[in-house]
């Protein structure tokens, strides 16, 4: 996704002319940014979502979503409904052979550790703060880095099908400085999670979060606020990693989104 498509749809209310702006392509896995008149209620698929004082809101489309999106906007008792078609994507197949057995199927003795790690990540991604950092433009976390893994690719490890990849992998030397992609607040900072190794999660508001994986050094602590472009740590090969690289993720609550839908990548 080279660029975010800007879509403006005008909806009429009885009292005056109001507008809903939707920024983003309605493809599976994409992030959508919206704006309405302040004081407007917004429902996505019949679920009320947070709208900022300035009228901003956000939501995401899951990797395999097939149904159209139903967007309801309500102001002063007047409801308008907008239905957006979802466009399907074709995902790559990525085969990696010659991995140690423990990197393909973890031993049973680490199952409890993995459950504990997952709870930490789930908790960080469930935050629904009033922050509106998500309304700003994201920037790449590394300079001049090659993307070696993409969102949605089916990974086959040593011939065994595994879960799809839900992020972007950037090739980089160990110790390369990592920059924050967007202003945010640290909600998770862990040096040694089983799968993801050195891991950081930022809250950007309204359930939007980013995650950085396999880090060597982490310069942050929970509750710390960072600015876009701040150095947050260095590239590593921690956790279940085949070599030094950075894996980033984008979420809207538990919906795993394609980071390429908010970044200028080739």
N, C-alpha and C positions, 0 to 999 in steps of 0.2 A: 504494500500500500504506500505509494510514493507521497501522496498528498491526501489530506482530509477534504472530502467534498463538502461544500457549504450549501445547505439547503434552507430556504426560507419559505414557510408555508403560512399564508394569511388565513386566520380564522375570524369570522364575524361574531361579535357579541352584540346583544341588543342595545347596550348603552353607548358603545363606541367601537371604533375599529381597533382590534387587538391583534397581536402577532405572536406566533410561536416559531422560534428559530431552532433548527436541528442541525447540528454540525457533525458530520460523519457519514460514512457509507454504510448502508444497511446490509452488510455482509456478515455471515456467521463469524463470531469471534471479535466483532468490532466494538469499540467504545463510542458512545454517542453523548454529545454535550448539547444541552437544551437551554433555552431562555424564554421566559414568558413575562407578562406584566406582573410586577410585585402584587402579592395578595391572591394569586391564582393557585388553585389546587391542581396537582398533576397526579394522574394514576397511570401506571404502566401495567398492562395485563391485569387490570382491576386491583392493583396494589398501590396504595398511596405511597409516594416517595417524597423525600425531603426537597423543599424548594427554598433557596436562600432568600434573604431580605431583598436582594437585588433581582430575584426572579430566575436564578440559575439552578439547573438540576442536571443529573447525569444518570446514565444507566448503561448496561452492557448486554451484548447478544452472545449467548453461549456458542461453543464450537460447533455443535451439531443441531442448532435450532432450525426447525423447519416451518413452524407456524408464523404467520404474520404478527407484527407487533400492534397491539391496540393501545393507543394513547388517548387518554381522556383529559380534557382541561375544563375546569369549572371556575367560574368567577361570577359573583353576585347571583348565584343560583342558576346560572345559565351554563349548560354543558355542551361541549362540542367534542366529537370523536374523530380521530384520525387513525387510519389503518395504513401501516407501511409493510410492503412486501419484503421478505428476507431472501437474499440471494445466496445460493449455496457456493461453497468453495471446494476445490480439490486439494487434498493434502498429500504431502510427499511421504514416501516410505524411506526410512533411514535404517540401514543395516550396520551393526557394529559387531564384529567377530573378534575372537581371541581374548575376551575379557576373563578375568579371574571369576570363578564360580560365585564368590560372595558378592560380586558387583552385579550379578544377574539375579540371583535369589538370595536374599539376606538370611543368615542363620536364625533359627528359632529363638536363640537366647537374646536377640536384639529386638524382638517384636514389641516388648513393653516399652523399650526406649523409643522406638518409632512412634508408638501411640502417644507417648508423652510429648514428643516433638510436634506431632500433628495438632495436638490440643493447643500448644503455644501459638502455632501459626494460625489456626482457626480463630482463636481469641483475638489476635491482632487484626485479622481481616474482618471481624464482625463489628468493628467500631464505626459508629454513625455520627461523627462529629459535625459541628456547624461550620467547619473551616471550608474555604472556597478556593484553596490552592489549585484544585482540579480544573478551574476555568482558564488557567494559563497554559502556555505552550510548553510541551516537554522537550528536553534536549538529550542528545546521546550521552551515555555515561562514560564512553571512552572515545578518544580521538583516533582517527585513521585505523580503525579496527575492522577486521573482516568478520562477517556473520557466517558462522559454521553450522548453526542449528536454528530451525525456524518453528514457529507456532503450528501446532496441529499435526506435525509429522509423526507417523506411526513408527515407533522404535522397535526393531527386532534385534535383540541382544543374544548373540551366540545361537541364533536360529529360533529364539523364544520370543513371541510377540509380547510386548509390554505396553504400559499406558502411553498415550500420546504425549508428545513434548508440548508443554504449555507456555514456553517462553521463547526468548531469543538468546542464542549463544554467541558471544564475541570472543574470538581468538586474541590472546594477549599474553605477553610474558609475565611470569610471576613477579609480583611487586609493582606492576603498573598501577598508577593512581586512578581511582574510580571517582567520578563526580556524581553528585545528586542530580537526577533528571528533572526535578521539580521541587519547589518549596514543600516542606513537609515536617511532620513530627514523628520522631522515632517511637514505634510501638513494640518493636522486638529487636534485640541485639544479642545474638548468641554466637559463640565462637566454635561450637562443635556439635551441630545437629547431625544425625546419622546420614541422611541423604544429602543435605544441602550444605553441610560444613559450616563455615563462617557465614552467618545469615543476618540480614537487616531488613526490616519492614518499615515503611513510612506510611502514615495516614495523610491523605491529601483532602479529606473531607467527603461527607455524604457517601461513605462506604467505598470510596476509591482508594486503593493502596498499591504500592509497588514493593517488590521484593528483589533483593540482590543476594546471589548464592555463590558458594565456593570461595569466599573471600579469605585472604591470608591475614590481613590486619584490618581491624575495625576501630575507627576513631570516635565512636559514638556511644551514648548511653540512652536508656529509655527516658522519654520525656523531653529530649533535646530537640530544639527546632533548628532546621537547616535551611539554607537558601539554595536555589538552583545554581549548580556550578561549584558548590562547596566540595572539597575533597573529603570523602567519607571513609576511605580505606583503600586497600590494595587488592589486586587480582591474586587469587590463589588456586590451589587444586585440592581443597579440603572437601570432606564428605565423600559421596560416591561420584568421583570425578576421574576421568581417564587422562587428564592433563590440565595444565593451567588454562583457565578461561573464566569469563564472567557470564552467568546465566541470570537474566532479569525476567520478572513476571509482572503482570498487570492484572488487578482484580477489581471487580465491583461486588463487594461482599464475597460470596462463595462462587461467583461466576468468573471463570478463568478467561481472560481476554488476551488478544494479540497485541503485544507492545508495539508492533509495527504500525498499528492503527493510530498511534499518537506520536510516532517518531518519523523523522525524515530519513528513511533508509532506502537503499537501492535493492 
